[in-house]
Amino acid sequence: MNKLIKLVHHLQNVDPGIIKEQPKMINKMVDMLSTMIRPAAPTEDTAQLIKGNADNWGYTTLVILKQHYQAGIRTTSEEISEILVQDWKEQFQLAARWAKKNLPHIKQEAIDHAEALIIAENDGSNQPQVPTIVQPRQRQQANVTVATMTEGTGPGIEQATQGAHPLVQGEPLLAVEPPSEPRN
């Protein structure tokens, strides 16, 4: 039960639909990433793209952690329901005291949510209610020039297009497809 309380607590700290701003450690890493890359003769467009890339890394990290904690909550809830005794509330209170001792920033909301998950899992419903994103994150956009290769252009010749391009993507793809075979 202590593990479930910790998982709920950590999920509430990384879920973009719950938190108002990224955790401090993620923000520090985003800042570090955006300042580490220093191209020769940088332009404002390049600086925006580098910052957008770092922001996207931070958001992707939060999504990965969110998925990890949600999976852990599902698994732990199922494990608890298999061994739960009739009078489990006293054990839950003990687990909550341990969590408060070991996680000084834990909120009562996390403990209440963990208790509600146990009740939901063992009250006839089969699926625990794992928190989901309440509101999607606002996309940041910048007016930048994007160069793309088009058919009919020679090697190294690029066509530039103007417009607003998202700097922070939505739910990122975590699988990467191999590049297609070059044309002859």
C-alpha positions in Angstrom: 0.0 0.0 0.0 2.9 2.3 0.7 4.2 1.6 -2.9 0.8 2.6 -4.3 0.7 5.9 -2.2 4.3 6.7 -3.5 3.3 6.0 -7.1 0.2 8.2 -6.9 2.3 11.0 -5.3 5.0 10.8 -8.0 2.4 10.7 -10.8 0.8 13.8 -9.4 4.2 15.5 -9.6 4.8 14.8 -13.3 1.3 14.7 -14.9 1.1 17.7 -17.2 -2.7 17.8 -16.6 -2.3 18.1 -12.9 0.9 20.2 -12.3 1.1 23.9 -13.2 4.8 23.8 -14.0 7.5 21.3 -14.6 9.4 19.9 -11.7 12.5 22.0 -10.8 14.9 19.2 -11.8 13.4 18.9 -15.3 13.5 22.7 -15.7 17.2 22.7 -14.8 17.9 20.0 -17.4 15.8 21.9 -20.0 17.8 25.1 -19.3 21.1 23.2 -19.4 20.2 21.5 -22.7 19.1 24.8 -24.3 22.4 26.5 -23.3 24.8 23.6 -24.1 24.3 23.7 -27.8 26.1 26.7 -29.2 26.2 26.9 -33.0 28.7 29.1 -34.8 27.1 32.4 -35.8 23.7 31.6 -34.2 20.5 33.3 -35.3 17.3 34.0 -33.4 15.6 31.2 -35.4 18.3 28.7 -34.4 18.1 29.8 -30.8 14.3 29.3 -30.8 14.6 25.8 -32.4 17.2 24.8 -29.8 15.0 26.1 -26.9 12.0 24.3 -28.5 14.0 21.1 -28.7 15.0 21.3 -25.0 11.3 22.1 -24.1 10.2 19.0 -26.1 12.8 16.9 -24.2 11.3 18.1 -20.9 7.8 17.4 -22.0 8.7 13.9 -23.4 10.4 13.1 -20.1 7.2 14.0 -18.2 5.2 11.8 -20.6 7.5 8.8 -20.1 7.4 9.2 -16.3 3.6 9.6 -16.4 3.2 6.4 -18.4 5.7 4.6 -16.0 3.7 5.7 -12.9 0.3 4.8 -14.4 1.6 1.3 -15.3 3.0 0.9 -11.8 -0.3 2.0 -10.3 -2.3 -0.5 -12.4 0.1 -3.4 -11.4 0.3 -2.4 -7.8 -3.5 -2.1 -7.5 -3.9 -5.5 -9.0 -1.3 -7.0 -6.6 -3.0 -5.3 -3.6 -6.4 -6.6 -4.6 -5.1 -10.2 -4.7 -3.8 -10.1 -1.1 -6.2 -7.5 0.5 -7.8 -8.5 3.8 -11.2 -7.5 4.9 -10.0 -5.0 7.5 -7.4 -3.2 5.3 -7.9 0.4 6.5 -5.7 0.1 9.5 -2.9 -1.2 7.3 -3.5 1.6 4.9 -3.2 4.2 7.7 0.1 2.7 8.7 1.3 2.9 5.0 0.1 6.5 4.9 2.1 7.4 8.0 5.2 5.8 6.5 4.7 7.7 3.2 4.3 11.0 5.2 7.5 10.3 7.0 9.5 9.3 3.9 8.0 11.9 1.5 7.9 15.2 3.3 6.1 17.0 0.3 3.3 14.4 -0.1 -0.2 15.9 -0.1 -3.2 14.5 1.6 -4.8 14.4 -1.9 -2.3 11.7 -3.0 -3.1 9.6 0.0 -6.9 10.0 -0.5 -6.5 9.1 -4.2 -4.5 6.0 -3.4 -7.2 4.9 -0.9 -9.9 5.6 -3.5 -8.0 3.4 -6.0 -8.0 0.5 -3.5 -11.7 1.0 -2.9 -12.5 1.1 -6.6 -10.3 -2.0 -7.4 -12.0 -4.0 -4.7 -15.6 -2.7 -4.9 -16.6 -4.7 -7.9 -15.1 -2.5 -10.6 -12.3 -4.3 -12.4 -10.1 -1.4 -13.5 -8.5 1.1 -11.1 -9.0 4.7 -12.1 -5.6 6.0 -13.0 -5.4 9.7 -13.2 -5.3 11.1 -16.8 -4.5 14.4 -18.3 -7.2 16.9 -17.4 -6.2 19.6 -19.8 -3.8 19.4 -22.7 -0.6 21.4 -22.5 -0.6 24.6 -24.4 1.6 24.4 -27.5 4.3 26.9 -27.9 4.8 28.2 -31.5 7.4 30.4 -33.1 7.4 32.0 -36.5 10.5 30.3 -38.1 11.8 29.4 -41.5 12.0 25.7 -42.1 14.1 24.3 -45.0 13.0 21.1 -46.7 14.2 19.1 -49.6 11.7 18.9 -52.4 11.7 16.7 -55.5 13.4 18.2 -58.4 15.9 20.3 -56.4 19.5 19.5 -56.8 21.7 18.1 -54.0 22.1 20.7 -51.2 19.4 23.0 -52.6 16.6 23.6 -50.1 13.4 25.4 -50.3 12.5 27.6 -47.4 8.9 28.0 -46.1 7.7 30.6 -43.6 5.1 30.0 -40.9 4.3 29.0 -37.4 5.8 25.7 -36.4 5.2 23.9 -33.0 8.2 24.0 -30.8 6.7 21.5 -28.3 5.0 18.5 -29.8 2.0 16.7 -28.3 2.4 13.1 -27.1 5.7 12.2 -28.8 6.3 9.0 -30.7 8.7 6.8 -28.8 9.3 4.4 -31.6 11.6 5.5 -34.4 11.2 4.1 -38.0 14.3 3.3 -40.0 15.1 5.8 -42.8 13.7 4.8 -46.2 16.1 3.5 -48.9 17.7 6.2 -51.1 16.3 6.7 -54.6 18.5 6.2 -57.6 
